[in-house]
Amino acid sequence: MNLFPPGLPRSGNTGQGAAPETVQVGVSYAVTAAEAVAEAASGMDALAACFLLVFVPDSLDPRDVAAEFALQLPRTTVFGCSTAGQITCKGYESSALFVIAFPKKHFRCSSALFKPLKPVSIEKAANQARCLSARFRPTANWKRVALVFADGLSKQEDLLVSALEAGLANIPVFGGSAGHGLAFDETFVLHGGAAHTNAGLLLLLETNLEFCGLGFDHFVPTPIRMVVTRSVPEERLVLEINGAPAAREYARCVGRKIEDLSPKIFAENPVLVRNGNSWHVRAIQQVEEGGGLWFFSAIDDGLVLTLGQGTEILSMLDSGLRQASSMGREPDFILGFDCFLRKLEIELNDLVEDASQILRKHSVLGFNTYGEQHLGVHVNQTFVGVAFYPPVSGGGLD
């Protein structure tokens, strides 16, 4: 077990990373849900927690984890999701049940579950978010931020996050899509003492802590353009690019054979879509049996795709996280939603410890996703986060 109560001395040089002051964190590597929940939550002041945020490794069944939290901590509100990796106080991990306790002193929360998620009704989801916000009475001088966790295989995150942004008006929306290692079989969100598939979870947080949002990747556009000429948009399936079978044409554009295409190739050669002055990654999941390409984000006929070229991922990670210090002080912690393809690229290049050192230095806590939500846009191969700053004068609700 590795538990950090708030108030431990902060030291970026420790092997475990700096302990946050405003939240408690716990971790377990036990192989059964009962042992893992007991170990990760031991020592936590569960009654002082507004809620627990739980990130489940692919070695544990999220349904068992949710049931154990309901059994062992019946008076504690638990949210979370299955993951493609965890970001603990050590940095990148793959087999940790990771728990973050958000205390009532600094956080209030209201939630909504969208189930079934597929198909999303934009009007219904926006109205549900709008009603949730209206019923959640504001606290003077506290600010709001929304977190969304969605089934990472639902293919509905684009519609969901745009609906939530519309319904929540000026409340910023950040989040990540639930994963399950590299299995791509079934993903879950945790809500109401159970784990739900084909579901989305909205957490509306109110906090007396200052916070700011982050979002960055490490790709730049190249001159190579591709046009989607035949697709199945509702399935995020591209059948043809430039009038040719999609997988074959993509392989030609990246200088590979079709049989070489793999998550590694997709991670290193993503396609980008331009939105105004910004570029967003549209990550490829895998090759379809008929020669098409499955994507992690929305696609459509006529969409222009630009091949992306990677820059140095570690320097971009460090500089991107350093943006959180622009307020003149260091964050207490950054709640991070980091695409699993970024972690995969880091693993394949033997950079895990170097990346973990950067994550520890910037006090990042979170998980690896199947997709990220950043201010109303669903993106891929991107780091999205919310940096929370320590209280200036120890304010809070007692």
Buried (B, 14 or more C-beta within 10 A) or exposed (E): BBBBBBEBEBEEEBEBBBBBBBBBBBBBBBEEBBBBBBBBBEEBEBEEBBBBBBBBBBBBBBBBBBBBBBEBBEEBBBBBBBBBBBBBBBBBBBBBBBBBBBBBBBBBBBBBBBBBBBEBEBEEBBBBBBEBBEEBEEEEEBBBBBBBBBBBBBBBBBBBBBBBBBBBEEBBBBBBBBBBBEEBEBBBBBBBBBBBBBBBBBBBBBBBBBBBBBBBBBBEBEEBEBBBBBBBBEEBBBBBBBEBBBBBBBBBBBEBEBEEBEBBBBBBBBBBBEEEEEBBBBBBBBBBEEBBBBBBBBBEBEBEBBBBBBEEBBEBBBEBBBBBBEEEEBBBBBBBBBBBBBBBBBBBBEBBEBBBBBBBBBBBBBBBBBBBBBEBBBBBBBBBBBBBBBBEEEEBEE
